[in-house]
Amino acid sequence: MLILDGHSSHIDLNFLFTCKTVLNIALVFPPPYTTHILQPLDFTAFSPVKTCYWSQISQLAAINNAAPIKKSRFIQYYYQARQEGLTTKNILSGWRSAGL
């Protein structure tokens, strides 16, 4: 599952098609102004994913001074970051910290 805000950069047919049909990633677009409800996951679940993703991007940039990441490469790096950071333990910790 990939949770995206409604920013126009996320609405790209090739990106959406690749996520759904090639990688079997469920895309979730929460309603606007719901960050405060989803925030328990920001620190314990999403933060480790973001850290892992940026680590991969930094390594790539150090190797070849890469230009901005294309969406196809983003999917590859995000998938790996998600596998490492978005664990059941991290998700449960987020909900526990919110008292849910």
Protein Blocks (a to p, Z undefined) as FASTA:
>chain_A
ZZddfbfklmcfklmmmmmmmnopacddddehilmmmmmmmmmmmmmmmmmmmmmmmmmm
mmnopacddfklmmmmmmmmmmmmmcfklmmmmmmmnoZZ
